[in-house]
Amino acid sequence: MSHHYSGPDFGFPRGDARLDLTDLYAFPKPGDAGKSILIMDVHPSAAKKPPGPTTAEPFAPEAIYELKIDTDGDAVANIAYRVRFSASKGGTQTATLRRAEGAQAAGAGDGGQAILEGAPVSTGREAQVTEVGNYRFFAGWRSDPFFFDVEGALNNLQFTGDDYFADKDVCSIVLELPNSALGSKAVGLWARTLVPADGAGVGWVQADRGALPALTPFLAGEQNAAYLAGEPADDARFVAVVEVRLLGANHAGRHRVDPHLRGPLDCEGLGKGSDGPFAGAVRGYLIQSDKGGKRTDINDATVSPFDHVPAEYPTATQGPVQIRRDDRVPV
């Protein structure tokens, strides 16, 4: 997925780039089917509005960076991996990783069993990896993996062919773990950032969250703030907004949520496969279309490319593209 600039007006949540979730990845470890790798990217190195570099400090020491894992299909986390960072000292930070389970994982907080402490954050080209038991951990600056024509997207999809992110960086949190730590069934995965609640109250508030791509800033629309503060288990309230944004107001009434698909709007469904829990990961379909009396996944429709996309744009296609079930892609 990609999820850059999820704050108001293509800005950052709470005005802090370090809280901005940009990417989420999950895949089996190459050469070792018994382990999986989770990657949460945050903190774009450049702002768009107004343009310019963001802070040099990789991670916010007051925040929690969290990977939430649902093991029983109810869109409530059963497992959470939480990362806190120290304040910068001489340009360096360290990380603490904790694992929470059950009610503690479903809630908000920085509790849990410590997996590792004092892991160095990488600020240069060399990757400093910390290994403890069956876990390997990395945190630090890395090249932004996303390709996107931001100018074209902001100009009514009049694409220029320019990759805005080609020379940009993000801060990655990478966790390698044994599949046994995720249970034996298919799991759901999402990521979020939290900050202390305002005022004298005790607690935490969610700054950003995501799993499926582009639900913010493009799809959540006028409910963006409510979406960022929400939980996947309650995402049914946003389906109508997303439907209109995806299909247009003239088509919104012709589609409906499939009652058999009870998954959340923003929680990746990750299928348990022979090569680990993230092999063959699929995205859940939420909206279906009535076509000639036959109920069909909207994703099965024939999609034609924009006719104004310049030939040099790397994703331009010639002729219609048939999107089939077997074209679903992993996180």
N, C-alpha and C positions, 0 to 999 in steps of 0.2 A: 504494500500500500504506500501511498504518499499523502501527506497531510500538512504540508507547509502552510504557514501564515493563517492560523485558525482563529486569531483574534479579530476584533472589529476592524472593518475596512482594510483587510489584508495586512493587519498588524499582528501583534503577539498577545497571547493571553496575559491579562493584567499588565500589559506593556513590557513584559520581560521575555526576551528571546530565549533565555535559558529554560523556560517552561514550555516552549513550543515543541510539541511532538511532530516529527517530520516523517518518520518511516517506521514500519514494523515488519520484521521478517522472522520466519520460522522454517527450518528445514533440517533433514537428517544430516549428521556429520559425514562428510565424504570419507569413505573407507572404513566407517565404523557405524553399522546400522543400529548398534545398541545405544547410541547417544544422539542428542538433538542440540541444535543451536538456535537460540533466541536473540534477536537484535532489536533494540529500541534506540532509534536515532532522535535527537533533540537539538535545539539551539542552532538554527541557520546562522552562518557567519556573516550574512548580509541582510539588511532590511530593505524592503521595497518602498514603503511609505512611512516616513521619508527615506530616500535611498541613503545607504551608507553602511559601514561595518557595525556589527554588534559588539558586545563586550568581549574582552579577551578571556575572562574567567569562564571555563568550560561549563560548570554546573553550579546551580544555586545551592549554597550550603543550608539554606532554610527549608528547602523543598524535599519531597519524597518522590523518587522515580520508581514506578511500580509496574510489574508485569502481573496481570491477573489471569488465572487459569480456572476454567469451569470444567469439572470432570464428570458431571451428571446431567448436563443438558438443560439446566434451569436458568442459565445466564446470570448466575450468582457465583462468585469466585469460591472455590474450595481450597485453592493454593494461591499464594501470592509471594513473589520475590520482590523485596524492597531494597532500594539503594539510597543511602544518604552519603553526602560528601562533606568533607571538612572545609572550613574557610581557607581561602588561598593564603599561603605563607611563602613569600619569595617567589610567587608565580607557580606554586605547586599545590595540588590537592590530593587527598587520599579518599578511598571509598570504603564503605562498610555494606556488606550484603547480608540480608536476613531472609529467612523463609518462614512464612506464616501458614497455618492450616485452619480449616473449619471456620468458626464464627470470627476468629481473629483475621483470617484472610478476607472474609466478606466485608469487613468493616474498614474504617479509615484510621491509620495510625502507623507508627514506625516500629511496632513490636514484632516479635518473632525470634526464632532461633538464629544466632549469628553463624553464618557460613564462613565468612572471611572478614577480616578487618585490616585497615591500613594498606589497602591495595593502591599502588601508585596510579595516578591519572596521567596518561600520555599527552604531552603537548607538542611533541616533535614527530619526526618521521618514524622513529623507532617505536614499535609496539611493545609496551610493557605488559606482559600477561602474568596474572597471578593464578597459581594452581594450588587447590586445597582438596585433598581426597579425590572424588570423582568429578569435581567442578573445576572449570577454568573460566577466568573472568578477565575482561578488558574494558576499560573506559578511557575515552579521550577523543581528540580531534582526528577526523578522517575526511577524505574527499566525499562530497555529497554524491550519492549514487543516482540521484534522480535526474532525468532528462525532461525539460519542459520549456515551452515557449511562453514565458510569462507575459511578454508584451502582446502577443497574439491573443492570449486568453483574456486579457483585460481590455482588448479592443474588439469585442464582439466576435471573437474567434477568427479574426483576420490574421492568420499566422504568418510570421516572418521567416521561420526556419532557424531562428537563433536559440541556442540552448543557454538559457540564463544561468543554469547551475553548473556549467562546464568548469568554471574556476572557483566554485564555492565549496565550503566545508560544512560539516555537521559534527556534533559530538555523539559518539556511539557508546552504547552500553551493550556489551556482548556477553552472553552467558551460555557456556557449554555444560550440559548436564546429562546424567543417565536417563534413559527413557523410563526406568523404574520410578523416578521421582515424579513422573507425570501420571502414573496410574496405568491401567491396562486397557482403557477404552478411549474412544474419540474424545477430544478435548476442544474447548473454545478458548480463544486467547484475545486479550486486548491489553492496551497499555494506557497509563495515565500519569499525570503529574499532579501533586498536591502541595499546598502551602498552608501555613498556620492560619486559622480563622482570624478575621479582623476583630479589633476591640479586645475587651478583657476576657472574652469567652475562651474556653479551652476546646481544642479540637482542630480539625483540618477541613479544608475546602478543596474541591477539585478544580484545577486550573485548565487542564486539557485532557482529552481522552480520544482514543481512536483504535480502529482495527481495519475496517473497510476504507478504501481510498476516497478522498475528496468529499466526504460528508460535510466537512467544513473546509474551506469557507464557501464552497459553491452550492451545496445542496441544503444545508440547514436553514438558509435564508434568514427570515426575520426572527426565527427561533434559535439562532446560533448560540446565544448565551445560555438559554435553557438546555440546549443539547449538550454543550460542553460541561455543564454541571450535573448532567443526568447519569443514569445507570443503564446498561444494556437491557436489564430485565424490564425497564419501563419505556423502551423505545417505540412501542406501538403508537404512542401519541405523536410521533414525528413522521409516521409513514405517509400521511396525506400531504405534508409539506414536501417531502422528498419526491413523491409521485408527481406533483405539479411541476417541480423544478426539473425533473427528468423528462417528463412527457409533454408538458405544456398544459395550460388550463383547459384547452379544448379537448384534450384526451384524458384528463384525469378521471372523469366519471366513467370511463370505459374499462377501467382496470381496477382490480381489487386485491387485497392481501389474501394470499392462499391460506385458508384456515388450517391446512395440514402442515404448514411451515411455521412453527411456533418459535423459531430462533429469533434472537434480537436483531435489531437493525444494524448494530455496529459491534459484532462479535464474530470473528472469523471461525467458521466451522472447520476443524482440522481432523481429517479422517485417519483412523488407525490403519496403517498399511503394513505390508510385510517388511518394509524398510524403516519402520518407526512411525511414531504418531503424526509426523508431518509429511509423510510420503503421500502423494495424491491428494493434498489438501484442496478443498473446494470451497467456493463461496456459496452461501445459501441464497436461493431465489426468494424474494419477498413479494414481487408483484407479478400477476399473471394477466393475460389478455384473452378476451373472447374473440375468436376469429372464426366466423362461419359456424357458430354453434359449438366449436371445439375449443376447449380450454387449453391454452398454450403458454408456456413460459415466455415472458416478454423477451428474454435473452435469446430465444430461438428465432426471433424475427429477422428478416433480411435487413441489414443496415447499410445504407449507402454512404459513401464518404462525402465530405463537404466539397463542392465543386470549385471553391475559391482557394483551396489549399495549394500553395505553390509546389511545383514539381520537385524542388530541392528539399522540401520538408521531409525528414526521414520517415515519418509515419504515414505519408500519403500513400493511397492505394489506387489501383486501377480497377474500376468496376466494383459491384456490390461485394460485400463480405458476409458470408453466411456464418453466424456465430452458433456453434453447436455445443452440446453438453460436454463433449470431450475437449473443447477448447478452454474449459475453465482452467485458471492458472493458480498456482500456490501463492501464499502470502508474499 
